[in-house]
Amino acid sequence: MNLPPRWRSLLPYVIAAVIGIGVVVAWRWAAPDGLPEGIAGGNGRIEATTIDVAAKTGGRVLAVRVREGDFVSAGDELARMDTQSLEAQLRGAQAQQRQARTARATLTALVRQREQAVTTVASLVAQREAEAALAEKELRRTSELVSQNFISPQQLDAANARVQASRAALSAAKSQRIEAESAVLTARSQIVESEAAIETAQAAVDRIQVEIADAVLRAPRGGRVQTVLAQGGEVLAGGGRVVSLVDLSDVTMSFFLPETAAGRVAIGAEARLVLDAAPDLVIPAQVDFVASVAQFTPKTVETESERQKMVFKVRARVDPVLLGQHREQVKTGLPGMAYVRTGDQPWPSNLAVKVPQPKGAASAPAPAQ
């Protein structure tokens, strides 16, 4: 293709202009139509908190109490695990507890007996001390009488023998007292061991009772049963999932905005959600998260020509009270558009709040906001 030199010099500018027009057309194609100045929007999907209720320990599923689609409240029983082995363990732990308590009672009585023995031996020691003192006095008097030749020396030998015997009896009594006091200390230490055994048995009882209580799987919060993953009779490993719940009071939509719009969106700002499945409804929401770091635009949000632009993730949360009024209609995964205001201008009429009336409420149009 032969072009004049003048046209060849203008060719790069023509190509740049065509690319620029293509980018603008692509942006217009990807952006929501009919948005006035000060309104920004992006597409996303309805999301809700999903909770997997699982068995804490492995075992057999005894029964599942719910079906898919059922609404449950916090604390409702969802399923029950077989607890026959746990109940047998509980009976064994309770028997050990009773045995430990009986041992403590026996040792307590033994301590009282040992303490009485200490008292008896203490009395014996006092008696032996008195006898020894008397024998020594008699020995001194006998020694004086022998020195004065009033009595025979044989009586002095007898007095010495009585002193030695009384001292030996006193020493034996003191040994008995030490032995009795040691027996008291031993019995008391055995009581401490028995109390530790009682506490150990009680801890085992408490642990097994907790496991039995955990065998009843209850809803941690209200919601709808999304999936029943196990049936009665199945054997699960520890952590095996039984029921999956969706918390319909915690519904959000995440979308992406360019920095020029995201920088003017504040936490708590009003938002509007329009679902593809119900384009005639406008659901009010509130911004509760704006990312502090930009990221590349996801493929599901923008066209390929715009993918290199940096955007910020924004999340809008639906009022739980409104969700509670229409929980039968709430479904997760539905695609739609989310809109936010980047200024103080009012919402356009096509984004005025419009939600279905709750059951039993008088039909009246929602006020435009």
Solvent accessible surface area in square Angstrom, and as a share of the most:
residue,aa,sasa,rsa
1,M,209,0.93
2,N,152,0.78
3,L,49,0.24
4,P,68,0.43
5,P,98,0.62
6,R,188,0.69
7,W,150,0.53
8,R,132,0.48
9,S,70,0.45
10,L,75,0.37
11,L,82,0.41
12,P,84,0.53
13,Y,159,0.60
14,V,76,0.44
15,I,90,0.46
16,A,62,0.48
17,A,56,0.43
18,V,94,0.54
19,I,108,0.55
20,G,34,0.32
21,I,113,0.57
22,G,37,0.35
23,V,54,0.31
24,V,85,0.49
25,V,90,0.52
26,A,19,0.15
27,W,86,0.30
28,R,166,0.61
29,W,193,0.68
30,A,34,0.26
31,A,27,0.21
32,P,32,0.20
33,D,130,0.68
34,G,71,0.69
35,L,49,0.25
36,P,61,0.38
37,E,162,0.73
38,G,17,0.16
39,I,13,0.07
40,A,15,0.12
41,G,15,0.15
42,G,7,0.06
43,N,53,0.27
44,G,14,0.14
45,R,139,0.51
46,I,9,0.05
47,E,83,0.37
48,A,22,0.17
49,T,46,0.27
50,T,82,0.48
51,I,32,0.16
52,D,66,0.34
53,V,14,0.08
54,A,36,0.28
55,A,2,0.02
56,K,131,0.55
57,T,70,0.40
58,G,47,0.45
59,G,24,0.23
60,R,124,0.45
61,V,1,0.00
62,L,100,0.50
63,A,24,0.19
64,V,32,0.19
65,R,131,0.48
66,V,18,0.11
67,R,187,0.68
68,E,104,0.47
69,G,39,0.38
70,D,47,0.25
71,F,64,0.27
72,V,11,0.06
73,S,67,0.43
74,A,69,0.53
75,G,37,0.35
76,D,60,0.31
77,E,43,0.19
78,L,0,0.00
79,A,0,0.00
80,R,75,0.27
81,M,12,0.05
82,D,48,0.25
83,T,22,0.13
84,Q,135,0.60
85,S,75,0.48
86,L,27,0.13
87,E,71,0.32
88,A,49,0.38
89,Q,91,0.40
90,L,26,0.13
91,R,147,0.54
92,G,36,0.34
93,A,7,0.05
94,Q,56,0.25
95,A,44,0.34
96,Q,113,0.50
97,Q,14,0.06
98,R,144,0.52
99,Q,130,0.58
100,A,9,0.07
101,R,114,0.42
102,T,87,0.51
103,A,43,0.33
104,R,89,0.33
105,A,64,0.49
106,T,86,0.50
107,L,27,0.14
108,T,49,0.28
109,A,48,0.37
110,L,50,0.25
111,V,12,0.07
112,R,144,0.53
113,Q,113,0.50
114,R,87,0.32
115,E,63,0.28
116,Q,112,0.50
117,A,39,0.30
118,V,31,0.18
119,T,78,0.45
120,T,82,0.48
121,V,20,0.12
122,A,40,0.31
123,S,70,0.45
124,L,49,0.24
125,V,3,0.02
126,A,58,0.45
127,Q,94,0.42
128,R,66,0.24
129,E,79,0.36
130,A,63,0.49
131,E,63,0.28
132,A,8,0.06
133,A,48,0.37
134,L,99,0.49
135,A,8,0.06
136,E,53,0.24
137,K,101,0.43
138,E,51,0.23
139,L,39,0.20
140,R,136,0.49
141,R,126,0.46
142,T,15,0.09
143,S,50,0.32
144,E,104,0.47
145,L,72,0.36
146,V,25,0.14
147,S,88,0.57
148,Q,108,0.48
149,N,137,0.70
150,F,142,0.59
151,I,44,0.22
152,S,49,0.31
153,P,84,0.53
154,Q,126,0.56
155,Q,91,0.40
156,L,43,0.22
157,D,92,0.47
158,A,42,0.33
159,A,0,0.00
160,N,60,0.31
161,A,62,0.48
162,R,115,0.42
163,V,2,0.01
164,Q,109,0.49
165,A,63,0.49
166,S,12,0.08
167,R,117,0.43
168,A,64,0.49
169,A,30,0.23
170,L,30,0.15
171,S,65,0.42
172,A,50,0.39
173,A,1,0.01
174,K,77,0.33
175,S,64,0.41
176,Q,83,0.37
177,R,80,0.29
178,I,110,0.56
179,E,122,0.55
180,A,12,0.09
181,E,77,0.34
182,S,55,0.36
183,A,27,0.21
184,V,10,0.05
185,L,114,0.57
186,T,73,0.42
187,A,2,0.02
188,R,114,0.42
189,S,54,0.35
190,Q,68,0.30
191,I,29,0.15
192,V,97,0.56
193,E,116,0.52
194,S,8,0.05
195,E,71,0.32
196,A,52,0.41
197,A,46,0.36
198,I,17,0.09
199,E,122,0.55
200,T,94,0.55
201,A,6,0.05
202,Q,64,0.28
203,A,60,0.46
204,A,24,0.19
205,V,7,0.04
206,D,63,0.33
207,R,125,0.46
208,I,5,0.02
209,Q,81,0.36
210,V,79,0.46
211,E,37,0.17
212,I,40,0.20
213,A,65,0.50
214,D,50,0.26
215,A,9,0.07
216,V,22,0.13
217,L,11,0.05
218,R,125,0.46
219,A,3,0.02
220,P,83,0.52
221,R,98,0.36
222,G,31,0.30
223,G,8,0.08
224,R,33,0.12
225,V,2,0.01
226,Q,87,0.39
227,T,47,0.27
228,V,23,0.13
229,L,68,0.34
230,A,1,0.01
231,Q,101,0.45
232,G,45,0.43
233,G,39,0.37
234,E,75,0.34
235,V,99,0.57
236,L,29,0.15
237,A,77,0.60
238,G,52,0.50
239,G,46,0.44
240,G,19,0.18
241,R,128,0.47
242,V,0,0.00
243,V,0,0.00
244,S,9,0.06
245,L,1,0.01
246,V,5,0.03
247,D,8,0.04
248,L,10,0.05
249,S,57,0.37
250,D,35,0.18
251,V,3,0.02
252,T,12,0.07
253,M,0,0.00
254,S,17,0.11
255,F,0,0.00
256,F,32,0.13
257,L,0,0.00
258,P,41,0.26
259,E,110,0.49
260,T,99,0.57
261,A,8,0.06
262,A,6,0.04
263,G,68,0.65
264,R,150,0.55
265,V,12,0.07
266,A,65,0.50
267,I,111,0.56
268,G,35,0.33
269,A,26,0.20
270,E,73,0.33
271,A,0,0.00
272,R,3,0.01
273,L,0,0.00
274,V,25,0.14
275,L,21,0.10
276,D,92,0.48
277,A,75,0.58
278,A,26,0.20
279,P,97,0.61
280,D,90,0.47
281,L,41,0.21
282,V,10,0.05
283,I,32,0.16
284,P,36,0.23
285,A,11,0.09
286,Q,102,0.45
287,V,1,0.00
288,D,47,0.24
289,F,74,0.31
290,V,35,0.20
291,A,16,0.12
292,S,108,0.70
293,V,112,0.64
294,A,30,0.23
295,Q,73,0.33
296,F,120,0.50
297,T,4,0.03
298,P,39,0.25
299,K,151,0.64
300,T,115,0.67
301,V,26,0.15
302,E,31,0.14
303,T,22,0.13
304,E,135,0.61
305,S,66,0.43
306,E,2,0.01
307,R,53,0.20
308,Q,136,0.60
309,K,101,0.43
310,M,82,0.36
311,V,8,0.05
312,F,40,0.17
313,K,67,0.28
314,V,0,0.00
315,R,71,0.26
316,A,0,0.00
317,R,72,0.26
318,V,4,0.03
319,D,72,0.37
320,P,68,0.43
321,V,102,0.58
322,L,28,0.14
323,L,12,0.06
324,G,52,0.50
325,Q,86,0.38
326,H,18,0.08
327,R,99,0.36
328,E,82,0.37
329,Q,99,0.44
330,V,17,0.09
331,K,109,0.46
332,T,46,0.27
333,G,36,0.35
334,L,47,0.23
335,P,49,0.31
336,G,3,0.02
337,M,41,0.18
338,A,0,0.00
339,Y,22,0.09
340,V,0,0.00
341,R,63,0.23
342,T,15,0.09
343,G,35,0.34
344,D,148,0.77
345,Q,53,0.24
346,P,105,0.66
347,W,15,0.05
348,P,30,0.19
349,S,105,0.68
350,N,101,0.52
351,L,6,0.03
352,A,17,0.13
353,V,14,0.08
354,K,108,0.46
355,V,32,0.19
356,P,56,0.35
357,Q,72,0.32
358,P,39,0.24
359,K,171,0.72
360,G,91,0.87
361,A,49,0.38
362,A,87,0.67
363,S,107,0.69
364,A,55,0.43
365,P,131,0.82
366,A,34,0.26
367,P,97,0.61
368,A,82,0.64
369,Q,101,0.45
